[in-house]
């Protein structure tokens, strides 16, 4: 058959090393082989139906105390770090868009720490947004609405809105045959974070992508659906620099991350703004940083405006030279953007 590698899907979520018996006693298996858990096999089958999947089989070396596993080579570690789609853009592919057009930007997303491979370069229809109560309806009992969500992008409220957990809402959306779940963050959220579960195996059965979006992005999606109806559709573009930028904002969301003297915080703010803008920050991210600077650090709106939107005469005064740390971030962004998206 000329296969390059073999993936054996376990009948359960337990795995072991595959064992093969060859008819030819002198024969050797010359291709890599590995076993994956049942739910991972389900996820790959679903993703492979939508798009070609490319990847690598990477051997890991594990230590018992402490129990950690890592790749053997640096280039493999770089691949693992940069290949997952951690963040990106939400794009409108409405009635006026053509196949050669990337679409209008509606906002950005952060990918969950669980779920499937994100489909890119393809258009997916947008379903009507669900509130907390609707998202909590048991999909096994409510079969009449499956056609409203089958193969579509579904927008759900994050957190405990409704009578069930966030994870139950995601599970219900998958049972309704949704293709992608967008978790809408609450209006009062200071920063956006990756959705996750306390124990990783709890989410093994989630075989669709799960993404977090801000309330502003959610409002744009609701407007799109209201204006275009059934013609409303979305696509997603990977840009891992957005995740790096949100991590910087998160890191500086505590007062202890800033200089003790308020006067010195302006220089830190200028440096931080330059970094997140270089990583692809949008207005929502800058608004989050503004909120941190004023409400956590104790800075003034006047000082924020002076640094964030300097006049032409003062722009050079606030320009921060790139140091080794900012250069490292930009290099990481370029590496992320050059990744194989699938």
LUMLUM-469131 format. One record per residue (C-alpha): x, y, z; residue in three letters. Coordinates in pm, whole numbers, padded with zeros to 5 digits, always signed. Example, Ala and Ser with C-alpha at 12.3 -4.5 7.8 and 13.67 -1.06 7.14 Angstrom:
2
+01230-00450+00780Ala;+01367-00106+00714Ser;
//
This chain:
342
+00000+00000+00000Unk;+00299+00230+00044Unk;+00179+00382+00373Unk;+00418+00617+00553Unk;+00290+00534+00901Unk;+00019+00340+01081Unk;-00222+00465+01349Unk;-00406+00193+01537Unk;-00726+00309+01709Unk;-00787+00143+02045Unk;-01140+00010+02110Unk;-01127+00196+02445Unk;-00958+00506+02582Unk;-00668+00293+02706Unk;-00365+00253+02479Unk;-00068+00020+02456Unk;+00217-00037+02214Unk;+00091-00209+01895Unk;+00220-00564+01844Unk;+00238-00714+01495Unk;+00308-01068+01380Unk;+00451-01101+01029Unk;+00404-01409+00813Unk;+00759-01371+00691Unk;+00988-01448+00983Unk;+01268-01243+00831Unk;+01045-00946+00753Unk;+01063-00616+00935Unk;+00814-00336+00987Unk;+00976-00034+00824Unk;+00708+00229+00898Unk;+00624+00401+01226Unk;+00323+00264+01413Unk;+00137+00397+01716Unk;-00188+00340+01903Unk;-00428+00623+01989Unk;-00733+00623+02215Unk;-01080+00557+02074Unk;-01204+00915+02114Unk;-00891+01052+01941Unk;-00963+00819+01649Unk;-01322+00947+01635Unk;-01191+01305+01628Unk;-00946+01234+01345Unk;-01212+01059+01135Unk;-01449+01355+01168Unk;-01175+01608+01084Unk;-01048+01401+00790Unk;-01394+01411+00631Unk;-01376+01792+00622Unk;-01017+01856+00513Unk;-00672+01705+00457Unk;-00477+01659+00781Unk;-00098+01680+00797Unk;+00114+01611+01103Unk;+00405+01425+01257Unk;+00451+01126+01487Unk;+00685+01247+01761Unk;+00841+01012+02016Unk;+00838+01136+02376Unk;+01084+01064+02656Unk;+00919+01040+02999Unk;+01056+01064+03351Unk;+00885+00926+03659Unk;+00992+01182+03922Unk;+00849+01426+03845Unk;+00633+01260+03581Unk;+00698+01466+03270Unk;+00727+01383+02901Unk;+00908+01582+02636Unk;+01035+01536+02278Unk;+01387+01417+02215Unk;+01487+01697+01977Unk;+01456+02075+01982Unk;+01292+02098+01638Unk;+01024+01853+01754Unk;+00960+02066+02063Unk;+00926+02373+01839Unk;+00677+02187+01619Unk;+00461+02091+01917Unk;+00471+02449+02047Unk;+00379+02620+01721Unk;+00162+02370+01532Unk;-00164+02382+01737Unk;-00413+02653+01643Unk;-00420+02848+01972Unk;-00590+03159+01837Unk;-00696+03340+01522Unk;-00951+03549+01340Unk;-01327+03508+01291Unk;-01418+03613+00937Unk;-01752+03676+00769Unk;-01811+03487+00445Unk;-02150+03635+00362Unk;-02348+03664+00044Unk;-02120+03927-00107Unk;-01795+03734-00050Unk;-01627+03519-00314Unk;-01392+03224-00273Unk;-01081+03435-00333Unk;-01177+03686-00063Unk;-01057+03623+00293Unk;-01374+03780+00432Unk;-01446+04068+00668Unk;-01297+04048+01017Unk;-01560+04015+01289Unk;-01321+03955+01578Unk;-01069+03709+01714Unk;-01082+03382+01908Unk;-00885+03174+02157Unk;-00900+02797+02111Unk;-00998+02569+02398Unk;-00745+02329+02548Unk;-00968+02045+02429Unk;-01163+01962+02114Unk;-01076+01886+01753Unk;-00868+02029+01470Unk;-00993+02372+01360Unk;-01116+02377+00998Unk;-00957+02664+00805Unk;-01000+02786+00447Unk;-01358+02665+00444Unk;-01692+02837+00497Unk;-01934+02718+00766Unk;-02294+02841+00811Unk;-02375+03034+01128Unk;-02665+02915+01345Unk;-02883+03148+01551Unk;-02721+03227+01891Unk;-02846+03035+02194Unk;-02900+03175+02542Unk;-02802+02984+02856Unk;-03135+02805+02898Unk;-03155+02699+02534Unk;-02796+02572+02540Unk;-02874+02359+02846Unk;-03167+02170+02689Unk;-03075+01802+02668Unk;-03007+01734+02301Unk;-03116+01372+02336Unk;-03466+01490+02432Unk;-03484+01785+02191Unk;-03435+01617+01853Unk;-03667+01847+01661Unk;-03412+02130+01640Unk;-03111+01926+01522Unk;-03146+02055+01166Unk;-03105+02413+01293Unk;-02752+02335+01416Unk;-02628+02043+01207Unk;-02302+02132+01033Unk;-02313+02491+01162Unk;-02118+02722+01394Unk;-02309+02759+01722Unk;-02268+03056+01959Unk;-02318+02976+02330Unk;-02275+03177+02652Unk;-01971+03084+02860Unk;-01964+03002+03230Unk;-02265+02897+03437Unk;-02531+03094+03244Unk;-02841+02874+03237Unk;-02905+02561+03442Unk;-02595+02361+03342Unk;-02218+02386+03317Unk;-02022+02528+03026Unk;-01902+02180+02935Unk;-02261+02047+02924Unk;-02352+02322+02678Unk;-02063+02219+02453Unk;-02167+01853+02478Unk;-02526+01941+02386Unk;-02406+02137+02083Unk;-02202+01839+01966Unk;-02503+01609+02011Unk;-02695+01849+01787Unk;-02426+01783+01523Unk;-02273+02134+01536Unk;-01940+02173+01351Unk;-01785+02443+01573Unk;-01877+02588+01912Unk;-01809+02955+01995Unk;-01819+03033+02368Unk;-01927+03392+02426Unk;-01744+03551+02718Unk;-01932+03769+02966Unk;-01940+04147+02931Unk;-01747+04203+03255Unk;-01457+03971+03165Unk;-01128+04161+03203Unk;-00920+03936+02979Unk;-00996+03647+02745Unk;-00858+03303+02833Unk;-00851+02958+02674Unk;-01156+02749+02773Unk;-01056+02431+02952Unk;-01163+02149+03182Unk;-01025+02058+03524Unk;-00929+01706+03414Unk;-00826+01655+03050Unk;-00993+01315+03003Unk;-01332+01467+03091Unk;-01328+01626+02744Unk;-01206+01322+02547Unk;-01549+01281+02387Unk;-01553+01636+02245Unk;-01465+01587+01879Unk;-01544+01937+01743Unk;-01345+02263+01778Unk;-01432+02486+02075Unk;-01334+02856+02061Unk;-01377+03154+02295Unk;-01486+03495+02162Unk;-01542+03829+02334Unk;-01880+03992+02389Unk;-01806+04244+02110Unk;-01731+03964+01864Unk;-02050+03792+01978Unk;-02247+04109+01907Unk;-02097+04125+01557Unk;-02198+03763+01497Unk;-02554+03826+01617Unk;-02579+04128+01383Unk;-02448+03922+01092Unk;-02706+03651+01155Unk;-02985+03907+01190Unk;-02895+04082+00864Unk;-02808+03784+00644Unk;-03018+03505+00795Unk;-02947+03162+00647Unk;-02682+03312+00418Unk;-02460+03408+00712Unk;-02142+03203+00718Unk;-01798+03216+00879Unk;-01444+03104+00823Unk;-01145+03096+01058Unk;-00782+03197+01007Unk;-00505+03089+01243Unk;-00294+03362+01407Unk;-00122+03239+01722Unk;+00021+03582+01793Unk;-00323+03677+01929Unk;-00291+03412+02202Unk;+00058+03538+02285Unk;-00076+03893+02313Unk;-00362+03790+02545Unk;-00110+03604+02761Unk;+00089+03927+02795Unk;-00224+04114+02901Unk;-00310+03838+03147Unk;+00042+03845+03290Unk;+00006+04218+03355Unk;-00347+04196+03498Unk;-00199+04189+03853Unk;-00056+04502+04014Unk;+00259+04312+04116Unk;+00356+04277+03747Unk;+00401+04655+03719Unk;+00665+04884+03871Unk;+00586+04998+04226Unk;+00618+05365+04130Unk;+00325+05482+03919Unk;+00545+05718+03717Unk;+00744+05422+03586Unk;+00431+05236+03479Unk;+00390+05461+03174Unk;+00710+05326+03023Unk;+00594+04968+03090Unk;+00260+05046+02926Unk;+00427+05188+02616Unk;+00645+04880+02584Unk;+00350+04646+02638Unk;+00136+04826+02378Unk;+00415+04797+02122Unk;+00445+04424+02193Unk;+00076+04333+02169Unk;+00026+04547+01859Unk;+00316+04363+01697Unk;+00142+04036+01781Unk;-00188+04137+01619Unk;-00385+04304+01901Unk;-00724+04451+01812Unk;-00938+04721+01977Unk;-01088+04473+02226Unk;-00746+04370+02351Unk;-00633+04729+02386Unk;-00955+04806+02576Unk;-00872+04520+02814Unk;-00523+04660+02868Unk;-00670+05007+02923Unk;-00900+04862+03188Unk;-00601+04702+03363Unk;-00392+05020+03347Unk;-00665+05241+03495Unk;-00842+05007+03740Unk;-00556+04780+03851Unk;-00244+04990+03810Unk;-00408+05319+03907Unk;-00313+05512+03595Unk;-00522+05791+03447Unk;-00723+05802+03126Unk;-00522+06107+03021Unk;-00195+05916+03055Unk;-00340+05622+02863Unk;-00448+05845+02574Unk;-00110+06015+02567Unk;+00068+05680+02529Unk;-00186+05483+02325Unk;-00266+05765+02080Unk;+00029+06004+02085Unk;+00027+06327+01886Unk;+00264+06351+01594Unk;+00495+06576+01795Unk;+00519+06334+02086Unk;+00509+06003+01902Unk;+00886+05967+01892Unk;+00912+06046+02262Unk;+00706+05741+02355Unk;+00856+05506+02098Unk;+01016+05213+02279Unk;+01317+05043+02122Unk;+01285+04670+02079Unk;+01486+04483+02339Unk;+01577+04117+02338Unk;+01244+04015+02498Unk;+01029+04195+02242Unk;+01245+04057+01960Unk;+01188+03709+02100Unk;+00810+03764+02098Unk;+00811+03888+01738Unk;+01025+03590+01631Unk;+00780+03357+01805Unk;+00490+03524+01623Unk;+00661+03481+01285Unk;+00727+03115+01365Unk;+00362+03065+01461Unk;+00237+03231+01146Unk;+00466+03017+00929Unk;+00326+02692+01073Unk;+00140+02430+00876Unk;-00215+02534+00966Unk;-00352+02180+00956Unk;
//
